[in-house]
C-alpha cells in the first residue's frame, strides 16, 4: 500500500544504523532505466578508476570486489513486469532490502518478509497526535475531529504526519490550531483537487495530496521553490554538499565540455535566487530552508560521515511533480 511507511521505515533504519555499512546504495526500482541509472551513478561516484563504469560494473563490485559491508535498497519495486533477478548481487558482505506494493516481491525474501498494511485506528491516532505534539486526552469535539481526519486520510502515515505537523506549526501557546480547524481547511483543499484532471489518483492519494498542499502553501516561497527543485532528484540521499560545490562555480561548468541549452539559463537564475543570500552562497541559509521543510515533514534530514542528506517520501516527490507545475512555480 502506498503511503503506509515502507520507504520511511527503511530511511529511519539507515539513519539510525547506516554507520554499519561503509557502502549504501538506494536505487529507484520503478523501472529498469532508473535502476541502471542509479547503479551506474553509484559506481562512478566511487572514483579511483570507476568514472566510466556502467551498471553491470556496479553489480560486479557488490558481488565480488567489495570486501566491506554494504546495503542495497531496491525501492518501489512495484512493476510485476520488471525482472529484478539480473540486478541482484550475491555476496556474504551484502544486505538487500526491497520495498514494494506487489506482494509477489516477497518471493525474493531470503530471510525476512514484513508486510505493512493499513494502520489500526489506535496506531493512526498515535501518529497524528505525535506529529501534532498533542496529548492523548482530547476534548470530545477535538477527538471526534481527529477520528474523522483519520478516516479522510485513509490511515496513511505520510498524510497523517502532514496533518499533525501543520497543526503544530500553526499553533501558538494561547491558540492551538485544532484538528477541527484542519478539517475545515482540508475539505476546501480536497474539493479544489477534485476539480483538477488527476485521473490516476484514488481517494486516499487525493486526500494525501490535499494534506501536502496545505503544508506547501504555509511554508515560505523560497522553501516552496527548493522543494520543487528537489522533486527532480531521486527521493533519497540528496546531498547538500552537491549544492555547495555547484554554488562555488555559480552553477557554471568548471570544465567546458559542451554548449549549454539556452533554456537552462532561467533554471540557473532560479537556483541562484534560492541558494544565495545577498549575492553570496550561505550554508546557514540553505540549512534554514531545509529546517523549514523538515518542520512541516516535507523532507527528512540525515547525516553520514559529516555529509548532510535530504530525503523526500516517494509520495511527496510524486505530488511535487504532479501538482506543483499546476501552481506555476
Secondary structure as UniProt FT lines:
FT   TURN            2..3
FT   HELIX           6..17
FT   HELIX           18..20
FT   STRAND          23..28
FT   HELIX           32..45
FT   TURN            48..49
FT   TURN            51..52
FT   HELIX           55..60
FT   HELIX           61..65
FT   STRAND          70..75
FT   TURN            80..81
FT   HELIX           85..87
FT   TURN            92..93
FT   STRAND          94..98
FT   HELIX           103..108
FT   HELIX           121..132
FT   HELIX           140..152
FT   TURN            153..155
FT   HELIX           157..169
FT   HELIX           179..194
FT   TURN            199..200
FT   HELIX           203..216
FT   TURN            217..218
FT   HELIX           221..230
FT   TURN            231..232
FT   STRAND          238..239
FT   HELIX           240..248
FT   TURN            249..251
FT   HELIX           262..264
FT   HELIX           265..275
FT   STRAND          276..277
FT   TURN            278..279
FT   STRAND          280..281
FT   HELIX           283..295
FT   TURN            296..297
FT   STRAND          300..304
FT   TURN            305..306
FT   STRAND          307..311
FT   HELIX           314..323
FT   HELIX           324..327
//
